[in-house]
Amino acid sequence: MRRFFARAFVCAASAGLITAVAPSPASAQMPDKFENLEVLPEDISKEQMTAIMQGFSSSLGVRCTFCHVGEPPKMDFMSDDKDEKKAARLMWKMVESINKDVAQLGSTDEEAQVTCYTCHRGAEHPPQALSSVLAHTASTKGAQAAVDQYSKLKEDKLEAGQYDFRVQSLTSAAGQLRRQNKPEEALALLKGTASLFPKSADAAAMYGAALAENGDKAAAEAELMRALQLDPNNRMAKGALDRLKGGGQAPPR
């Protein structure tokens, strides 16, 4: 029981979010004893339940009404009519199962565990990987739209921690486009990536390699040389330049 509540509090207090959320009107009418508990212990205290529920609220950026039936001040916490409540039970079981397996690795750090916040990052639904978001936009609306989307998301969401804004998200998106047989969109996205990250040797190397595959040898050589100026040991640039000059075969896609 003690270990359960230790894990529960880690989930509830993940990233210190619990203290950052003011109690909602619904939580103020929480009963002293609870019924219809399928996952949480039947003897859970009101204080423990409040901490866990506030953890859910913080991790998903929602209030009690997201999972529970009713509107403050009339809430039906016992009802199972909402699918979100059913999903929350399944997700809680999944989190507990993962953490149980992780514990077998011998970690004694209670914070080294999966929590609701691990995936949700303050959003109702776990955000997609940024690379997938950008690849979809580039595929349906064009590479420039994806570059603009990246810049807008970075401006709006950087502090939220919902997305990985490193160069790899863009280059991975370009890789997805190549696998979808959309080389022109991939090339255009890599051009935009090189512009967004002018000091990234990897961005320059990937753009240069794509230019070479597209048959633009002069532009490819210039970009690959720029990559090597940024990082003389960049293997991607070295390999692409070697292939460009006839010293090797292109790597498999």
N, C-alpha and C positions, 0 to 999 in steps of 0.2 A: 504493500500500500504506500509506504513512504517513497519508494522508487517511482511509483506511478505519479504521485503528486510532484515529485521533483521534475519529472519529464513534462508534466502538465504545466508547471510554472515556467519552465524553459520556453515552451511553446507560447504561453501567454505573454511572457515578458521579452520575447525575442526582439533584439535591437533596442530594448528599453521603450518599446512602443506603448506598453500598458499605461505608463504614467502620463503619456502624451494625449490620451483619449479621455475626455470628460465623460462621466456616466450619462447614459441616455435616459430619457424619461421612462422608457420601457424597463431598463435595468433597475430603476428605483422601486418598481413594484414586484421584484423577484421574490418568490415565497421563501420561507425559512426552511421548508422541507420540499423535496422534489419527488415527482411521480413519473412513470413511463421512461425510466432511464434504461437504455439498452447497452450503452458502452461505458458510461461513467459509473463509478461505485454508488450504490444506493445510499450509503451513509455520508456522502459528500456534504461538506458544510457550505453554507451560503457564501462565506468568504472565498472558499476554494472555487466554487462555481462562478462567482463574479469574476475572479481572476482569469479563469479559462475563457469565459464568454467575452471578456474584454480583449483577450488575446486573439480570438477569432475575429472580432470586430476590427482590431488594428491591422491584422495581417491581410484582411480582404478589403479594408476601407469601407466597411458597411456597418449598419446598425442592426438591432435585434430583429426588426421587421423583415430583414432579408431572409431569415430562416424560419421565423415564428409567425404564426397567424395573429392578425389583429393590428390595431394601432393604439399607441399610448393615449389615454391611460388604461385601455382595455386590451390586454394581451392574453392569448391562450397558449401559454408555453407548453402545455401537455400535448397539444394537437400535432398529428403527423401529416397534416394535409399538404404541406409544402414539400416539393421535391428537394429543395435546397437543404432542408433539415435531414432528409434521408441521405443526401450526398455527403453532408457533414459527418454523419456517423461512419460512413464508409471511408471517408478520407482520414478520420481520426484513427480508425483501425489500421489503415495503411501506414500512417505515420508511426504508430506504435510498433507495427511489424518491422518496419525498416530500422527503427532505432534499436529494436531487440537484436536484429542481426548485426548492427554496427557494434553493439556492446560486446559481441563475441570477439571483436578485434582486440579487446583488452583496453580500450580507452576508458580512462577514469574521469574525463572532462565532461561534465553534464551539458556543457554548451556545445560540444561537438556532436550535435544531433540535428536531424531533419525536423523542421517545424513547418507550420502552415505558411509562414512568411518566406520560407526557402523557395517556394514555387510562386506564390501569389504576389509577393512584393507590393502589397498594398492595393492590389486590383481584385475585382470580383472573380475574374477568371485568370488563371496563370498566363502571363503574356507569352506570345510566340517568340521564338528566337528572332532577333532583329534581322539576321541574314534571310530567314524565310519571308519575313514581312517585306523586305526590300526586293527580294527576288520576285515576289508576286506582283509588286507594284511595277517593277521594270518590265515584267512579262506582259502586263495588261495595259500599262499607261506609258511605257517608255523609260529609258535609263535616267533621263533628266528629272522625271517625276520622282524616281527613287532617290536621287541625290538630294532633291528638295525635301523629300520626306525625311531623309536622314537628318538633315540640318534642322528641320522643324522639331522632330522628336528630341534631338539633342538639346535644343533650346528649352523645350517644355518639360522633358522627363529626366534630364541628367541627374538631378539630385534625388529622384525617386528610386534610382537603382533598378529599374525594371528592365533595362536593356544594356547590352554590352556595346559601347560606342567606339571600341578600338577598331583599328583598320581591318582586323580579321573578319568583322561582320560584313563589311562591304566586299572583300575579296571572296569570302565564302558565298555570298549572294551571286557573285559573278560565276563562280564554279557551278552553282545550281543552274544558272541559265545555260551554261555550256552543256551540261548533262541533259538539258531540255532541248538541245539542238537549236539554240538561239545565240549563235556566236556574235551577231551584230550587237545585240543588246548587252551581251557580256563585255564586249570590247568597249562600248560606250560607257558602261558602268565603271570599268576599270580606268577609263580616262577621267571620269569624274572623281574616282577614288584618289588617283594620283594628284589631282588638283586640290582635293580636300586635305591630303596628307603629303605636302611637297617634300617633307624631310623623311618620309618612310621609304627605305630601300626596298622593302618587300612590295609595296604598292607600285613603285617604278619598275621593279623586275617583272611583276605579273603583267603590267600593262605592256612592257616591252616584249615579253614572250607572246602575248596575244597579238600584238602588231606584227610580229614575225610570222605567226601562223596565218595572219590575214594577207601576207605577201608584201607588206610595207617595210622592206628591209632597212631603208635609210632611217625612217622614224624609229624602228625597233632598235637599231644599233644605238641611236642617240639616247633613247630611254634606258637601255641596258647599261650604257656607259654612265649615265647619271646615277643609276642605282649603285654602281660600283664606286662612284665618287662618294656616295653617302655611306656605303659599307663595302670596303674592298674585299671582304671575305664572304659576301653574299653568294651562297651556292646557287640559288635560283638564277641570279643574273649571270653568273659565270657559265652555268650549264646552257642557258638560252643563247648566250653570245657565242659559245663554242658551236652549238648546233647551227646558228645563223651563218657561221663561217665555214660550215661543212665538216666540223670535227666530231659530230656525234648525231645520234638519232633522237627524234622528239620523244619525250616521255609519253606513256599511255595516258589517255584521258580517264 
